Amino acid sequence: MSLRYEEIAEIMKIIDGSSCDEVIVETGDIKLVVRRGGSTVHDPVSSSAPSRPVNNAAPPAQSVSRAATPAAPVKTETVPGGKEVIAPMTGTFYRAPSPDKPAFVEVGTMVRAGDPLCVIEVMKLFTTINAEFDGRIVQIAAENAELVEYGRVIFVIEPV
């Protein structure tokens, strides 16, 4: 048995609304550990199941220190009519599908609903974040390989 993205997102919402600091969920082949407040992990979370990307995104082969503290939130531009794209989960933000590929989008790129904007990695699962509407990218509010928190602005798009 494995956990779907929607199930993990629901677990994170429940934890956000509670006062618990740590939750461990174990199913047959996966162990999910969620800690609040930037607790450091000394033992890697292991899974007997092979890691696999989600949404057909190739896993970036970049190494990122998980013990690093998250960067200060980036101040987003105020764009009249601009819409913010919010991180749907806490994880590592990647601008490209892999290190040897170009970024999905740059500032000024015109996107259509459904176009990929980035991938966010959570426990070796890669989720592609797609545009929800047509528009022009006016700001990319996260750095490549940066830890982003659930609910953080990651893009600002001016609808067209």
C-alpha positions as CSV (number, residue, x, y, z in Angstrom):
1,M,0.0,0.0,0.0
2,S,1.2,3.5,-0.7
3,L,0.0,7.0,0.2
4,R,-1.4,9.3,-2.5
5,Y,-0.5,13.0,-2.7
6,E,-4.1,13.8,-1.6
7,E,-3.8,11.6,1.5
8,I,-0.4,13.1,2.5
9,A,-1.8,16.6,2.0
10,E,-4.8,15.8,4.2
11,I,-2.5,14.4,6.9
12,M,-0.5,17.7,6.8
13,K,-3.7,19.8,7.0
14,I,-4.8,17.8,10.1
15,I,-1.4,18.3,11.7
16,D,-1.4,22.0,10.9
17,G,-4.8,22.3,12.7
18,S,-3.6,20.4,15.8
19,S,-1.1,21.0,18.5
20,C,1.0,17.8,17.9
21,D,4.7,18.3,17.0
22,E,5.3,14.9,15.3
23,V,3.3,12.3,13.5
24,I,4.5,9.0,12.1
25,V,2.3,7.0,9.7
26,E,3.5,3.5,8.7
27,T,1.8,1.4,6.1
28,G,3.1,-1.8,4.6
29,D,5.8,-0.3,2.5
30,I,6.1,3.3,3.4
31,K,6.9,5.4,6.5
32,L,5.8,9.0,6.6
33,V,7.3,11.2,9.4
34,V,6.0,14.8,9.7
35,R,7.6,17.1,12.2
36,R,6.5,20.6,13.0
37,G,8.9,23.5,13.7
38,G,11.9,22.6,11.7
39,S,13.0,19.6,13.8
40,T,16.1,18.0,12.4
41,V,16.1,14.4,11.3
42,H,19.1,12.4,12.4
43,D,18.1,9.1,10.9
44,P,17.0,9.0,7.3
45,V,13.4,7.9,6.7
46,S,13.5,4.6,4.9
47,S,11.1,2.8,2.7
48,S,11.3,-0.7,1.4
49,A,9.4,0.4,-1.7
50,P,11.4,1.8,-4.6
51,S,11.2,5.6,-5.0
52,R,9.3,6.7,-8.0
53,P,8.5,10.1,-9.4
54,V,4.9,11.4,-9.4
55,N,3.2,13.0,-12.5
56,N,6.0,11.6,-14.7
57,A,8.5,14.3,-13.5
58,A,12.1,13.1,-13.7
59,P,13.7,13.3,-10.3
60,P,16.4,16.0,-10.1
61,A,19.7,14.5,-9.1
62,Q,20.7,17.5,-7.0
63,S,21.8,17.1,-3.4
64,V,20.2,19.3,-0.8
65,S,20.9,19.4,2.9
66,R,17.7,18.7,4.7
67,A,19.1,20.1,8.0
68,A,19.4,23.6,6.6
69,T,17.0,26.1,7.9
70,P,14.4,27.4,5.5
71,A,15.3,30.6,3.8
72,A,13.4,33.7,4.8
73,P,10.2,34.2,2.8
74,V,10.6,36.1,-0.4
75,K,8.6,39.3,-0.6
76,T,6.3,39.0,-3.6
77,E,5.6,41.9,-6.1
78,T,2.3,43.5,-5.9
79,V,0.9,43.2,-9.4
80,P,-2.5,44.7,-10.2
81,G,-4.6,41.7,-11.0
82,G,-1.7,39.3,-10.4
83,K,-2.6,35.9,-9.0
84,E,-0.3,34.0,-6.6
85,V,0.5,30.3,-7.1
86,I,0.8,28.8,-3.6
87,A,2.9,25.8,-2.6
88,P,0.4,22.9,-2.0
89,M,2.9,21.1,0.2
90,T,6.2,21.5,2.1
91,G,9.1,20.3,0.1
92,T,12.1,21.1,-2.1
93,F,11.3,23.4,-5.0
94,Y,12.9,22.6,-8.3
95,R,12.5,24.9,-11.4
96,A,13.5,22.2,-13.9
97,P,12.5,18.5,-14.4
98,S,16.2,17.5,-13.9
99,P,19.5,19.3,-13.5
100,D,20.4,18.9,-17.2
101,K,17.1,20.3,-18.5
102,P,16.1,24.0,-18.8
103,A,13.7,25.6,-16.2
104,F,10.0,25.0,-16.9
105,V,9.4,28.8,-16.9
106,E,11.2,32.1,-16.6
107,V,9.9,35.6,-15.7
108,G,8.0,36.8,-18.8
109,T,7.0,33.3,-20.0
110,M,3.4,33.0,-21.2
111,V,1.7,29.9,-19.7
112,R,-1.5,28.2,-20.4
113,A,-3.7,26.3,-17.9
114,G,-2.0,22.9,-17.4
115,D,1.5,24.0,-18.3
116,P,4.2,22.7,-15.8
117,L,5.7,25.5,-13.6
118,C,8.0,23.5,-11.3
119,V,8.3,20.3,-9.3
120,I,8.2,19.9,-5.5
121,E,9.9,16.9,-3.9
122,V,8.6,15.4,-0.7
123,M,10.3,12.2,0.5
124,K,11.6,11.3,-3.0
125,L,8.2,11.8,-4.5
126,F,8.1,14.5,-7.2
127,T,4.9,16.4,-7.8
128,T,4.6,18.6,-10.9
129,I,2.9,22.0,-10.1
130,N,0.9,23.1,-13.1
131,A,-0.6,26.5,-14.0
132,E,-4.3,26.8,-13.2
133,F,-5.0,29.5,-15.7
134,D,-3.5,31.3,-18.7
135,G,-1.1,34.2,-18.0
136,R,2.4,35.6,-17.9
137,I,4.9,34.8,-15.2
138,V,5.8,38.1,-13.4
139,Q,7.7,36.6,-10.4
140,I,9.4,33.4,-9.4
141,A,9.4,33.7,-5.6
142,A,11.5,30.6,-4.7
143,E,15.1,29.7,-5.5
144,N,16.0,26.4,-7.2
145,A,16.5,23.6,-4.6
146,E,15.0,25.7,-1.8
147,L,12.8,24.3,0.9
148,V,9.3,25.8,0.5
149,E,6.6,25.6,3.2
150,Y,3.0,24.7,2.6
151,G,1.0,27.9,1.7
152,R,4.1,29.9,0.5
153,V,3.8,32.0,-2.6
154,I,6.1,30.4,-5.3
155,F,4.9,32.2,-8.4
156,V,3.0,35.4,-9.3
157,I,1.1,35.2,-12.6
158,E,-0.6,38.0,-14.4
159,P,-3.8,36.5,-16.0
160,V,-4.4,37.3,-19.7
